[in-house]
């Protein structure tokens, strides 16, 4: 995860979706979260003869840190 708190002053963190390639404790702490590279990774398809970009997918997950408030 990348900490963006200093940028905006809010507790924001960016990661790959479902914490793909992150510490296993991150995805393991959320019930039902199963990171798979085919669905959650960033990729580029480049045409080999011309070198032109044919297709691209940039996948990010923005995470916010909340503290529990007992009312």
C-alpha positions as a Markdown table, in Angstrom:
| # | Residue | x | y | z |
|---|---|---|---|---|
| 1 | Unk | 0.0 | 0.0 | 0.0 |
| 2 | Unk | 1.0 | 3.6 | -0.6 |
| 3 | Unk | 0.3 | 6.1 | 2.1 |
| 4 | Unk | -1.2 | 9.3 | 0.6 |
| 5 | Unk | -1.9 | 11.0 | 3.9 |
| 6 | Unk | 0.7 | 13.7 | 3.5 |
| 7 | Unk | -0.7 | 14.6 | 0.1 |
| 8 | Unk | -4.3 | 15.4 | 1.1 |
| 9 | Unk | -4.2 | 15.5 | 4.9 |
| 10 | Unk | -6.7 | 12.6 | 5.0 |
| 11 | Unk | -5.8 | 9.0 | 6.0 |
| 12 | Unk | -5.9 | 7.6 | 2.4 |
| 13 | Unk | -4.0 | 4.6 | 1.2 |
| 14 | Unk | -3.7 | 3.2 | -2.4 |
| 15 | Unk | -3.2 | -0.4 | -3.2 |
| 16 | Unk | -3.9 | -3.0 | -5.9 |
| 17 | Unk | -7.5 | -4.2 | -5.7 |
| 18 | Unk | -8.2 | -6.7 | -3.0 |
| 19 | Unk | -4.7 | -6.0 | -1.7 |
| 20 | Unk | -3.2 | -8.1 | -4.6 |
| 21 | Unk | 0.6 | -8.6 | -4.0 |
| 22 | Unk | 0.2 | -7.1 | -0.5 |
| 23 | Unk | 0.8 | -8.8 | 2.8 |
| 24 | Unk | -1.5 | -11.8 | 3.2 |
| 25 | Unk | -2.9 | -10.4 | 6.5 |
| 26 | Unk | -4.5 | -7.5 | 4.6 |
| 27 | Unk | -6.7 | -9.6 | 2.4 |
| 28 | Unk | -7.2 | -12.2 | 5.1 |
| 29 | Unk | -8.7 | -9.6 | 7.4 |
| 30 | Unk | -11.7 | -9.1 | 5.1 |
| 31 | Unk | -14.2 | -12.0 | 4.8 |
| 32 | Unk | -14.7 | -13.1 | 1.2 |
| 33 | Unk | -11.8 | -11.1 | -0.3 |
| 34 | Unk | -9.9 | -13.3 | -2.7 |
| 35 | Unk | -7.3 | -11.4 | -4.8 |
| 36 | Unk | -6.6 | -12.9 | -8.3 |
| 37 | Unk | -4.1 | -11.6 | -10.7 |
| 38 | Unk | -6.3 | -12.1 | -13.8 |
| 39 | Unk | -9.0 | -9.9 | -12.3 |
| 40 | Unk | -7.1 | -7.4 | -10.2 |
| 41 | Unk | -3.7 | -6.7 | -11.8 |
| 42 | Unk | -2.7 | -3.8 | -14.0 |
| 43 | Unk | -1.7 | -4.8 | -17.6 |
| 44 | Unk | -0.6 | -3.4 | -20.9 |
| 45 | Unk | -1.1 | -5.1 | -24.3 |
| 46 | Unk | 1.5 | -3.7 | -26.8 |
| 47 | Unk | 1.4 | -4.5 | -30.5 |
| 48 | Unk | 4.7 | -6.2 | -31.2 |
| 49 | Unk | 5.4 | -4.9 | -34.7 |
| 50 | Unk | 4.6 | -1.2 | -34.2 |
| 51 | Unk | 5.1 | -1.0 | -30.4 |
| 52 | Unk | 1.7 | 0.8 | -30.1 |
| 53 | Unk | -0.4 | 0.4 | -27.1 |
| 54 | Unk | -3.4 | -1.7 | -28.0 |
| 55 | Unk | -5.1 | -2.1 | -24.6 |
| 56 | Unk | -4.4 | -1.1 | -21.0 |
| 57 | Unk | -6.1 | -1.5 | -17.6 |
| 58 | Unk | -4.9 | 0.3 | -14.6 |
| 59 | Unk | -6.6 | -1.0 | -11.5 |
| 60 | Unk | -6.3 | 0.7 | -8.1 |
| 61 | Unk | -8.1 | 0.5 | -4.8 |
| 62 | Unk | -8.4 | 3.6 | -2.5 |
| 63 | Unk | -8.5 | 2.8 | 1.2 |
| 64 | Unk | -9.6 | 5.1 | 3.9 |
| 65 | Unk | -8.7 | 4.6 | 7.6 |
| 66 | Unk | -11.7 | 4.9 | 10.0 |
| 67 | Unk | -11.7 | 4.7 | 13.7 |
| 68 | Unk | -14.7 | 3.1 | 15.4 |
| 69 | Unk | -17.0 | 5.6 | 17.2 |
| 70 | Unk | -19.2 | 4.4 | 20.0 |
| 71 | Unk | -22.2 | 6.5 | 20.3 |
